[in-house]
Amino acid sequence: QDYECAVAASLVAVNLAPQNPEANALLKQSQEAEKQNRQHTQITRLLKEANACVAVKDTSCVQVKAKEILNLDKSHKEGLALTETANQLQNEEAL
């Protein structure tokens, strides 16, 4: 899905007809879809990095990655689970 192309095409439509509500709505929708796609890509990358941190039991790294994920999506289930994993790793270190 080429969101950049959709945004560009929507901008052309808005520039041609600035008062057209459909063109403006399409621009907003394509911008939101592009934003969500970017966010999804970031979260996917952060999850991969966090899992690498878990594999080497790097608690602080897991905490940072979980926080970054939750900053993007405060209710992200895997981000919340990573917070719990970081807590468990921290407890294991304390023993």
Buried (B, 14 or more C-beta within 10 A) or exposed (E): EEBEEBBEBBBEBBEEEEEEEEBBEBBEEBBEBBEEBEEEEBBEEBBEBBBEBBEEEBBEBBBBBBBBBBEBBEEBEBBBEBBEBBBEBEEEEEE
